[in-house]
Amino acid sequence: MESESWEALCNRCGACCFEKKIDRQGNILTTSIPCRFLDIHNRTCRIYAQRLEVEEDCIKLTPEIITEISWLPEECAYRNLIKES
């Protein structure tokens, strides 16, 4: 799938743009603290084109990464597409 098609799948849940913490059992927990560049109202990044250069904690979600992470919510379009494959 081409990059533009892949990114168009995003349903703007914003879960990938909130800080994560690891608890004592090693579980990844999503906090209520958004990235400073996340527009909370429309769930989009204010610096999307430069996000990977500007924000060192930003992760580019690719099909390969989606299969390795467990913290995306059930409603995430990326997660659902990979699960269906």
C-alpha positions in Angstrom: 0.0 0.0 0.0 1.3 3.4 -0.9 2.1 5.9 1.9 -0.7 8.3 1.0 -3.3 5.5 0.9 -2.0 4.1 4.3 -2.1 7.5 6.0 -5.6 8.2 4.6 -6.9 5.3 6.7 -6.4 7.2 10.0 -9.7 7.8 11.7 -8.3 10.5 14.0 -8.7 8.7 17.3 -5.5 10.4 18.5 -4.4 7.5 20.7 -1.0 7.4 19.1 -0.5 11.0 20.1 -0.8 10.6 23.9 2.1 9.8 26.2 2.6 6.2 27.1 3.9 4.8 30.4 5.1 1.3 31.3 3.7 -0.1 34.6 5.5 -2.4 36.9 4.2 -5.5 35.1 5.5 -4.2 31.8 2.1 -3.2 30.4 2.0 -0.1 28.2 -0.6 2.4 29.4 -1.8 5.4 27.4 -2.0 8.5 29.6 -4.3 11.5 29.3 -1.3 13.8 28.4 -1.4 14.7 24.6 1.6 15.5 22.5 2.1 19.3 22.6 1.5 19.3 18.8 -1.9 17.5 18.9 -4.9 19.6 18.2 -7.3 18.1 20.7 -10.4 19.2 19.0 -9.9 17.6 15.6 -7.2 15.0 16.7 -4.7 16.1 14.1 -1.0 17.0 14.4 -0.2 20.7 13.9 3.2 19.8 12.5 2.4 16.6 10.7 4.9 16.9 7.8 7.7 17.7 10.2 6.6 15.6 13.2 9.3 13.0 13.0 12.1 15.6 12.9 10.6 17.9 15.6 9.3 15.4 18.1 11.7 12.6 19.0 9.0 10.5 20.7 6.8 10.5 17.6 6.4 7.1 15.9 5.6 6.7 12.3 2.9 4.0 12.2 3.7 1.5 9.5 2.1 -1.9 8.9 5.3 -3.5 10.4 5.1 -1.4 13.5 1.3 -1.9 13.9 1.9 -5.7 14.2 4.4 -5.2 17.0 2.5 -2.8 19.3 -0.5 -3.5 21.5 -1.5 -0.1 22.8 -3.7 1.0 19.8 -7.4 1.0 20.6 -9.9 -1.3 19.0 -11.3 1.5 16.9 -7.9 2.3 15.3 -8.3 1.8 11.5 -4.7 0.8 11.1 -5.0 -1.9 13.7 -8.2 -3.2 12.2 -6.7 -3.4 8.7 -3.7 -5.4 9.9 -6.0 -7.7 12.0 -8.1 -8.4 8.9 -5.1 -9.3 6.8 
